[in-house]
């Protein structure tokens, strides 16, 4: 085990005040605010940094536009950190800053870093479900929520030129695991020390709806259940924020509930809940893109209007050998 999740994402933003207000409305806990940055800290210990796009700490390069300009991945121990830094430093420049993060560029020019991260355990207590013949709540109503309050930073998504080549660096050098492949769309992968279905999604930047060039797409923030997803969606609508292209629904890949919102800090911000959790016994699958996109959606886009073919299969090389 080595990388356990996302320690920090650094946004380069156009309007710091507007971006700060968005994430406060979204439910992230604001740790500090100054003229040059806003710092949000989630319950698990992960950090969201907002800084003006022209700030000297905000990396420049291939990935155009506003949004996440640097991802610091959390490492479980100093020993794992030292081992990874030695390996990465064998063929590229690695700089270790006063904040303890080792920064470098991937083969696809993504600015990333590593830092020892004590990821705190977060515990939710979702309401039991009722169904005919299965009574989970008797003489008890569901919790009443006013707003969404994300506690975890689950995954980050980038549009890239060649998602297989980009994933290969994370697989071979940082030991990410392949979770699933959405054909002609992208690769879902998880850190070797995490059980989230995916901590990173790398998508084809030339897909319809993508920018046509390498760029940040969205971050996923974890909430408790469908009620918190929808309460958050309603609250953000009342504050004047708009939903993203896919809106609200449940993905078939990862089984996760989703709600995407257009984010003034760049890209979209997603509420997520009830995702699959994996370990190394998981067998990756390959999906037809529409079949993987959603089990249901609140408002279906045009490409989901017709009946979607049931098209998914296991990667044979991951199947256990026949006895």
C-alpha positions in Angstrom: 0.0 0.0 0.0 1.2 3.5 -0.8 -1.1 6.1 -2.2 -4.3 6.4 -0.2 -6.3 9.1 -2.0 -6.2 12.8 -2.8 -4.4 15.0 -0.3 -4.9 18.4 -2.0 -6.3 19.9 -5.2 -5.1 23.4 -6.2 -7.5 25.4 -8.3 -6.4 28.3 -10.5 -9.4 30.6 -10.6 -10.6 33.7 -12.5 -12.7 35.2 -9.7 -11.6 34.2 -6.2 -14.6 35.8 -4.4 -17.1 34.1 -6.6 -15.3 30.7 -6.5 -15.1 30.9 -2.7 -18.9 31.6 -2.4 -19.6 28.7 -4.7 -17.7 26.2 -2.5 -19.2 27.7 0.7 -22.7 27.2 -0.8 -21.6 23.7 -2.0 -20.9 22.8 1.7 -17.1 22.7 2.0 -15.8 23.9 5.4 -13.8 27.1 4.9 -10.6 26.9 6.9 -9.1 30.3 6.0 -9.5 33.2 3.5 -7.1 35.9 2.3 -6.7 38.2 -0.7 -4.6 35.5 -2.4 -6.2 32.2 -1.4 -9.2 30.4 0.1 -8.5 27.1 1.9 -11.2 24.5 2.5 -10.5 21.4 4.6 -12.8 18.3 4.6 -13.4 16.0 7.5 -11.0 13.3 6.1 -8.2 15.9 6.0 -8.1 16.6 2.3 -7.7 20.2 1.2 -9.1 22.4 -1.6 -7.0 25.4 -2.4 -8.3 28.3 -4.5 -5.8 30.8 -5.9 -5.9 33.3 -8.7 -4.9 31.8 -12.0 -1.9 34.1 -12.3 -0.5 33.2 -8.8 3.1 32.1 -9.0 2.2 28.8 -7.3 -0.3 27.8 -10.0 1.4 25.6 -12.6 1.2 26.4 -16.2 1.4 24.0 -19.1 -0.6 21.8 -21.4 -3.8 21.8 -19.4 -5.6 24.9 -20.4 -8.3 26.9 -18.6 -9.4 27.4 -15.0 -9.8 24.5 -12.6 -7.5 22.1 -10.8 -4.0 22.9 -11.9 -2.2 20.5 -9.5 -3.2 17.3 -7.6 -1.2 16.2 -4.6 -1.7 12.5 -3.9 -1.6 11.3 -0.3 0.9 8.6 0.6 0.5 6.4 3.6 4.1 6.6 5.1 7.4 8.3 4.8 8.9 5.0 3.7 6.4 4.8 0.8 7.0 8.5 0.0 10.8 8.0 -0.2 10.5 5.0 -2.4 8.1 6.6 -4.9 10.1 9.8 -5.0 13.3 7.8 -5.8 11.6 6.0 -8.6 10.0 9.0 -10.1 13.2 11.0 -9.8 15.1 8.4 -11.9 13.8 9.9 -15.2 12.4 13.4 -14.5 12.8 16.4 -12.2 11.2 16.2 -8.8 11.2 19.2 -6.4 10.3 18.8 -2.7 8.9 22.0 -1.3 8.7 23.4 2.2 5.1 22.0 2.5 6.6 18.5 2.2 5.1 17.8 -1.2 7.3 16.2 -4.0 6.2 17.8 -7.3 6.7 16.5 -10.9 5.0 16.2 -14.2 3.5 12.9 -15.6 4.2 11.7 -19.1 1.1 13.6 -20.3 2.3 16.8 -18.5 -0.1 16.7 -15.6 1.3 18.6 -12.6 1.0 16.2 -9.7 2.7 15.7 -6.3 3.1 13.3 -3.5 2.9 14.0 0.3 2.6 11.9 3.4 -1.1 12.1 4.3 -2.9 10.9 7.4 -6.3 10.3 5.8 -8.8 10.4 8.6 -11.5 7.8 8.7 -15.0 9.2 8.0 -18.1 7.4 9.2 -21.6 8.0 7.9 -24.8 6.5 9.3 -27.3 6.5 6.4 -30.9 5.8 7.1 -32.2 2.2 6.8 -34.4 1.6 3.8 -38.0 0.4 3.8 -39.6 -1.8 1.1 -42.6 -4.2 1.2 -41.5 -7.2 3.3 -38.3 -5.5 4.4 -38.8 -2.9 7.1 -35.6 -1.1 8.0 -37.4 1.8 9.8 -40.4 1.2 12.0 -42.1 4.2 13.6 -39.1 6.2 12.5 -38.8 8.9 9.7 -35.7 9.6 7.7 -33.3 12.3 8.8 -34.1 15.8 7.7 -31.3 17.6 6.1 -31.0 21.3 5.3 -27.8 21.3 3.1 -25.2 19.0 1.8 -21.9 18.8 3.8 -19.3 16.8 1.9 -16.7 15.0 4.0 -14.5 13.4 1.4 -12.7 14.2 -1.9 -13.3 11.1 -3.8 -11.9 11.6 -7.3 -10.6 14.1 -9.9 -11.2 14.0 -13.7 -9.0 15.3 -16.5 -9.5 15.3 -20.3 -6.3 14.1 -22.0 -5.1 13.4 -25.5 -4.5 9.6 -25.1 -6.1 8.2 -22.0 -4.4 4.7 -22.2 -1.0 6.3 -22.5 -1.8 8.7 -19.7 -3.1 5.9 -17.5 0.0 3.8 -18.1 2.2 6.3 -16.1 -0.1 6.1 -13.1 -0.3 2.3 -13.4 3.4 1.6 -13.9 4.9 4.4 -11.7 2.3 5.1 -9.0 0.6 1.6 -8.9 -2.9 2.8 -9.7 -5.3 -0.1 -10.5 -7.6 -0.3 -13.5 -11.2 -0.3 -12.3 -13.2 0.0 -15.5 -13.0 1.2 -19.1 -15.7 3.1 -20.9 -15.1 2.3 -24.6 -13.9 5.3 -26.6 -14.4 7.5 -23.5 -11.9 6.9 -20.7 -10.3 4.9 -17.9 -11.4 4.7 -14.3 -8.6 3.9 -11.8 -8.0 3.8 -8.1 -5.0 4.3 -5.8 -3.4 1.1 -4.6 -4.2 2.1 -0.9 -7.8 3.1 -1.5 -11.1 1.2 -1.9 -13.0 3.9 -3.8 -14.2 2.6 -7.2 -12.0 5.3 -8.7 -9.9 8.2 -7.5 -9.1 9.4 -11.0 -10.9 9.3 -14.4 -8.9 10.1 -17.6 -11.2 10.9 -20.5 -10.7 11.6 -24.2 -10.5 15.3 -24.6 -12.0 15.2 -28.1 -15.3 13.7 -27.1 -18.4 15.7 -27.6 -18.9 17.8 -24.5 -15.2 17.8 -23.8 -13.0 20.9 -24.5 -11.0 19.4 -27.5 -7.7 19.9 -25.6 -6.2 18.7 -22.3 -8.1 20.3 -19.4 -9.5 19.7 -15.9 -13.1 18.4 -15.9 -14.4 17.9 -12.4 -13.9 16.8 -8.8 -16.2 14.5 -6.9 -17.1 15.2 -3.2 -18.6 12.5 -1.1 -21.9 12.9 0.8 -24.0 10.4 2.8 -26.9 9.3 0.6 -29.4 10.2 -2.1 -31.2 12.6 0.3 -28.0 14.6 0.8 -27.3 14.6 -2.9 -30.8 16.0 -3.7 -30.9 18.5 -0.8 -27.6 19.8 -2.0 -28.9 20.0 -5.5 -32.0 22.0 -4.4 -30.0 24.3 -2.2 -27.5 25.1 -4.9 -30.4 25.8 -7.3 -31.9 28.2 -4.8 -28.6 30.0 -4.6 -28.6 30.6 -8.3 -26.0 27.9 -9.4 -26.6 25.8 -12.5 -26.4 22.1 -13.1 -23.9 20.5 -15.5 -24.5 18.5 -18.7 -25.4 15.2 -17.0 -27.4 16.8 -14.1 -28.5 14.3 -11.5 -28.8 10.5 -11.6 -27.0 7.2 -10.9 -24.1 5.9 -13.0 -24.1 2.2 -13.9 -20.3 2.2 -13.8 -19.5 2.4 -10.1 -23.2 2.4 -9.2 -22.7 5.9 -7.8 -25.3 8.6 -7.4 -24.3 11.9 -9.0 -25.2 15.6 -9.2 -23.0 17.8 -11.3 -22.9 21.6 -10.9 -21.2 24.2 -13.1 -18.3 25.6 -11.0 -16.9 29.1 -11.4 -13.6 27.8 -10.2 -13.4 25.7 -13.4 -15.1 22.6 -14.7 -17.8 21.1 -12.6 -18.2 20.0 -9.0 -20.0 16.8 -8.2 -21.9 15.5 -5.2 -21.4 11.7 -5.0 -22.8 8.9 -2.8 -23.3 5.2 -2.7 -20.5 4.2 -4.9 -19.0 0.7 -5.3 -16.0 -0.1 -3.1 -13.2 -2.3 -4.5 -10.1 -4.3 -3.5 -7.6 -6.2 -5.6 -10.1 -9.1 -6.1 -12.1 -6.8 -8.4 -12.2 -7.8 -12.1 -12.2 -4.7 -14.4 -14.9 -4.4 -17.1 -15.3 -2.8 -20.5 -18.5 -0.8 -21.1 -20.4 0.6 -24.0 -20.3 4.3 -23.1 -24.1 4.9 -22.8 -24.7 1.7 -20.9 -22.0 2.7 -18.4 -23.1 6.3 -18.1 -26.3 5.9 -16.2 -28.9 3.5 -14.7 -31.2 6.5 -14.5 -31.0 10.2 -15.0 -33.3 13.0 -13.9 -33.2 14.6 -17.4 -31.8 12.4 -20.1 -29.6 14.0 -22.8 -30.2 13.2 -26.4 -27.7 10.3 -26.6 -29.6 8.5 -23.9 -33.1 8.9 -25.4 -33.2 5.6 -27.2 -33.0 2.2 -25.6 -29.4 1.6 -24.6 -27.8 -1.8 -25.4 -26.7 -4.0 -22.5 -23.0 -4.1 -23.4 -20.4 -4.9 -20.8 -17.8 -7.6 -20.4 -14.9 -8.6 -18.1 -11.3 -8.2 -19.1 -10.4 -11.8 -19.6 -6.8 -11.3 -18.4 -8.1 -10.4 -15.0 -10.4 -13.5 -14.7 -9.1 -16.2 -12.3 -7.8 -19.3 -14.1 -10.2 -22.1 -14.7 -9.6 -25.2 -12.5 
